[in-house]
Amino acid sequence: MAQRAVQQRGLSIRAACQAFRISQACYRYEARRDTEDEEIAQ
């Protein structure tokens, strides 16, 4: 929701994170899958 507010409403990341009560680190987090995880899943 914070990402949508930044993209669609033009809010700053800081303001969006404060509004939704999340940290900026949480906002910027990107999950990375390990190649080993994919092998195990198959």
MDTraj code that builds the backbone (N, CA, C; nanometers):
import mdtraj as md
import numpy as np

residues = "MET ALA GLN ARG ALA VAL GLN GLN ARG GLY LEU SER ILE ARG ALA ALA CYS GLN ALA PHE ARG ILE SER GLN ALA CYS TYR ARG TYR GLU ALA ARG ARG ASP THR GLU ASP GLU GLU ILE ALA GLN".split()
xyz = np.array([
    [0.0819, -0.1185, 0.0000],
    [0.0000, 0.0000, 0.0000],
    [0.0869, 0.1258, 0.0000],
    [0.1972, 0.1201, 0.0727],
    [0.2866, 0.2353, 0.0756],
    [0.3472, 0.2582, -0.0625],
    [0.3817, 0.1511, -0.1312],
    [0.4383, 0.1650, -0.2658],
    [0.3368, 0.2277, -0.3604],
    [0.2116, 0.1895, -0.3480],
    [0.1068, 0.2473, -0.4321],
    [0.0906, 0.3960, -0.4031],
    [0.0983, 0.4337, -0.2767],
    [0.0861, 0.5749, -0.2401],
    [0.2004, 0.6566, -0.2997],
    [0.3198, 0.5987, -0.3006],
    [0.4353, 0.6685, -0.3584],
    [0.4186, 0.6818, -0.5092],
    [0.3797, 0.5743, -0.5749],
    [0.3701, 0.5742, -0.7204],
    [0.2515, 0.6543, -0.7722],
    [0.1353, 0.6356, -0.7133],
    [0.0145, 0.6964, -0.7680],
    [-0.0141, 0.8358, -0.7124],
    [0.0210, 0.8592, -0.5899],
    [-0.0136, 0.9870, -0.5260],
    [0.1037, 1.0829, -0.5153],
    [0.2236, 1.0335, -0.5483],
    [0.3401, 1.1209, -0.5440],
    [0.3928, 1.1502, -0.4051],
    [0.3548, 1.0714, -0.3071],
    [0.4059, 1.0887, -0.1709],
    [0.5530, 1.0511, -0.1668],
    [0.6241, 1.1083, -0.0750],
    [0.7631, 1.0665, -0.0557],
    [0.7625, 0.9320, 0.0166],
    [0.8719, 0.8600, 0.0030],
    [0.8831, 0.7301, 0.0702],
    [0.8715, 0.7496, 0.2211],
    [0.9347, 0.8524, 0.2712],
    [0.9311, 0.8799, 0.4155],
    [0.7878, 0.9030, 0.4636],
    [0.7130, 0.9850, 0.3917],
    [0.5752, 1.0159, 0.4309],
    [0.4862, 0.8925, 0.4217],
    [0.5054, 0.8137, 0.3171],
    [0.4237, 0.6925, 0.3006],
    [0.4529, 0.5921, 0.4115],
    [0.5794, 0.5781, 0.4463],
    [0.6161, 0.4846, 0.5530],
    [0.5605, 0.5300, 0.6876],
    [0.5627, 0.6583, 0.7128],
    [0.5064, 0.7103, 0.8377],
    [0.3553, 0.6896, 0.8399],
    [0.2891, 0.7116, 0.7269],
    [0.1434, 0.6977, 0.7206],
    [0.0999, 0.5536, 0.7452],
    [0.1780, 0.4580, 0.6928],
    [0.1415, 0.3168, 0.7075],
    [0.2151, 0.2486, 0.8219],
    [0.2937, 0.3281, 0.8956],
    [0.3658, 0.2801, 1.0134],
    [0.4551, 0.1605, 0.9832],
    [0.5352, 0.1744, 0.8784],
    [0.6356, 0.0744, 0.8456],
    [0.7708, 0.1435, 0.8348],
    [0.8770, 0.0680, 0.8495],
    [1.0109, 0.1273, 0.8382],
    [1.0468, 0.1430, 0.6907],
    [1.1391, 0.2319, 0.6636],
    [1.1851, 0.2499, 0.5268],
    [1.2614, 0.1268, 0.4794],
    [1.3261, 0.0565, 0.5706],
    [1.3947, -0.0675, 0.5353],
    [1.2934, -0.1717, 0.4878],
    [1.1806, -0.1778, 0.5539],
    [1.0736, -0.2701, 0.5136],
    [1.0202, -0.2313, 0.3757],
    [1.0057, -0.1044, 0.3516],
    [0.9573, -0.0550, 0.2222],
    [1.0513, -0.0959, 0.1092],
    [1.1801, -0.0855, 0.1346],
    [1.2800, -0.1103, 0.0304],
    [1.3199, -0.2577, 0.0172],
    [1.2771, -0.3421, 0.1082],
    [1.3166, -0.4830, 0.1088],
    [1.2726, -0.5540, -0.0189],
    [1.3637, -0.6301, -0.0768],
    [1.3328, -0.7133, -0.1927],
    [1.3763, -0.8558, -0.1608],
    [1.2834, -0.9475, -0.1644],
    [1.3159, -1.0873, -0.1387],
    [1.4010, -1.1415, -0.2531],
    [1.5009, -1.2203, -0.2176],
    [1.5870, -1.2831, -0.3180],
    [1.5800, -1.4331, -0.2998],
    [1.5578, -1.5025, -0.4087],
    [1.5550, -1.6478, -0.4017],
    [1.6927, -1.7016, -0.4352],
    [1.7323, -1.7980, -0.3613],
    [1.8589, -1.8634, -0.3820],
    [1.8416, -1.9718, -0.4885],
    [1.9411, -1.9954, -0.5684],
    [1.9311, -2.1019, -0.6693],
    [1.9141, -2.2373, -0.6016],
    [1.9720, -2.2526, -0.4841],
    [1.9575, -2.3774, -0.4096],
    [1.8119, -2.3984, -0.3686],
    [1.7439, -2.2923, -0.3306],
    [1.6028, -2.3011, -0.2932],
    [1.5175, -2.3509, -0.4107],
    [1.5477, -2.3038, -0.5293],
    [1.4731, -2.3471, -0.6478],
    [1.4953, -2.4944, -0.6764],
    [1.6189, -2.5411, -0.6580],
    [1.6488, -2.6817, -0.6786],
    [1.5721, -2.7690, -0.5787],
    [1.5673, -2.7259, -0.4566],
    [1.4958, -2.8012, -0.3517],
    [1.3469, -2.8028, -0.3824],
    [1.2921, -2.6929, -0.4287],
    [1.1489, -2.6830, -0.4576],
    [1.1087, -2.7784, -0.5701],
    [1.2001, -2.8002, -0.6642],
    [1.1688, -2.8895, -0.7760],
    [1.1848, -3.0314, -0.7345],
])
top = md.Topology()
chain = top.add_chain()
for i, resn in enumerate(residues, 1):
    res = top.add_residue(resn, chain, resSeq=i)
    for name in ("N", "CA", "C"):
        top.add_atom(name, md.element.get_by_symbol(name[0]), res)
traj = md.Trajectory(xyz[None], top)
